[in-house]
Amino acid sequence: MRCAHWRRVPLDLAGEALGKSAAKYIDRAVQCQLASHNEGEHFGLLTDDGAYGTALWLRWYGTDEAELVVLSDCPVVAPGPDGEGCCLFAGHAQQHTWEDALAEASCTN
């Protein structure tokens, strides 16, 4: 289950993000893409930053100011020949995005 925390993207950071990517539009608010948690850092995906294997994220902690960070894509894929790639960044401490789908599938079998 994904984190329920959202953050509005400050106008100055939205402008900076547009300048760093080929995107023509940046969402005005992002949801944390990590698994459900209440404490610690939150990360909302803004856009692929144009460099292979990296993306531009909005990082925030509680109500502190947000900042832009460029992070490498997580290289881990689900087991099996057609394994789905993780949609988070390298080094994230929580489960991979495809692990929820595996847990749901194993509960119904």
C-alpha positions as CSV (number, residue, x, y, z in Angstrom):
1,M,0.0,0.0,0.0
2,R,1.4,3.4,-1.0
3,C,2.0,6.3,1.4
4,A,-1.0,8.6,1.8
5,H,1.1,11.8,2.1
6,W,0.8,14.4,-0.6
7,R,2.8,17.6,-1.1
8,R,2.0,20.7,-3.2
9,V,4.9,21.5,-5.5
10,P,6.1,25.1,-4.8
11,L,6.0,27.3,-7.9
12,D,9.8,28.0,-7.8
13,L,10.5,24.2,-7.7
14,A,8.0,23.5,-10.5
15,G,9.8,26.1,-12.7
16,E,13.2,24.7,-11.8
17,A,12.0,21.1,-12.6
18,L,10.7,22.2,-16.0
19,G,14.1,23.7,-16.7
20,K,15.8,20.5,-15.8
21,S,13.7,18.2,-17.9
22,A,12.1,17.8,-21.3
23,A,8.7,17.8,-19.7
24,K,6.2,20.5,-20.7
25,Y,4.1,20.1,-17.6
26,I,4.8,19.4,-13.9
27,D,2.0,18.3,-11.6
28,R,1.1,20.9,-8.9
29,A,1.0,18.2,-6.2
30,V,2.6,14.8,-5.8
31,Q,1.9,11.7,-3.7
32,C,4.8,10.0,-1.9
33,Q,5.6,6.9,-3.9
34,L,7.0,4.9,-1.0
35,A,5.1,2.2,0.9
36,S,2.8,3.4,3.6
37,H,4.8,5.2,6.4
38,N,4.2,8.2,8.7
39,E,7.7,9.3,9.6
40,G,10.8,10.0,7.6
41,E,11.4,11.3,4.1
42,H,8.7,11.4,1.4
43,F,9.4,11.2,-2.3
44,G,7.0,12.3,-5.1
45,L,8.0,11.6,-8.7
46,L,8.0,14.7,-10.8
47,T,9.4,13.5,-14.2
48,D,12.1,11.6,-15.9
49,D,14.9,14.1,-16.0
50,G,16.1,13.2,-19.5
51,A,19.2,11.3,-18.5
52,Y,19.1,7.5,-18.9
53,G,18.2,5.8,-15.7
54,T,17.4,8.8,-13.6
55,A,14.3,10.7,-12.6
56,L,13.5,14.0,-10.9
57,W,11.9,13.7,-7.5
58,L,10.4,16.1,-4.9
59,R,11.7,15.2,-1.4
60,W,10.2,16.4,1.8
61,Y,10.2,15.6,5.5
62,G,7.0,16.3,7.5
63,T,6.2,20.0,6.9
64,D,9.8,21.0,6.2
65,E,10.6,22.7,2.9
66,A,10.7,20.5,-0.2
67,E,13.6,20.1,-2.5
68,L,14.3,18.7,-6.0
69,V,16.6,15.6,-6.2
70,V,17.8,13.6,-9.2
71,L,17.9,10.0,-8.3
72,S,19.0,6.9,-10.2
73,D,16.3,4.4,-11.0
74,C,16.0,1.3,-8.8
75,P,17.7,-1.6,-10.8
76,V,15.8,-4.4,-9.1
77,V,13.2,-6.4,-11.0
78,A,10.6,-8.9,-9.9
79,P,11.6,-12.6,-10.1
80,G,10.8,-14.5,-13.3
81,P,11.6,-14.1,-17.0
82,D,9.1,-11.2,-17.4
83,G,9.9,-9.5,-14.1
84,E,8.4,-6.0,-13.6
85,G,10.9,-3.3,-12.8
86,C,10.7,-1.3,-9.5
87,C,9.3,2.2,-10.1
88,L,11.3,3.8,-7.3
89,F,14.9,5.0,-7.0
90,A,18.1,3.1,-6.2
91,G,18.7,2.7,-2.5
92,H,15.2,3.1,-1.3
93,A,14.8,1.4,2.1
94,Q,11.3,0.0,1.7
95,Q,9.8,-2.7,-0.5
96,H,9.9,-2.6,-4.3
97,T,6.8,-1.4,-6.1
98,W,6.1,-4.8,-7.6
99,E,6.1,-6.6,-4.2
100,D,2.6,-5.5,-3.3
101,A,1.3,-7.1,-6.5
102,L,3.2,-10.4,-5.7
103,A,1.7,-10.4,-2.1
104,E,-1.8,-9.9,-3.5
105,A,-1.4,-12.7,-6.0
106,S,-0.1,-15.2,-3.5
107,C,-3.0,-14.5,-1.2
108,T,-5.6,-15.4,-3.8
109,N,-3.9,-18.7,-4.9
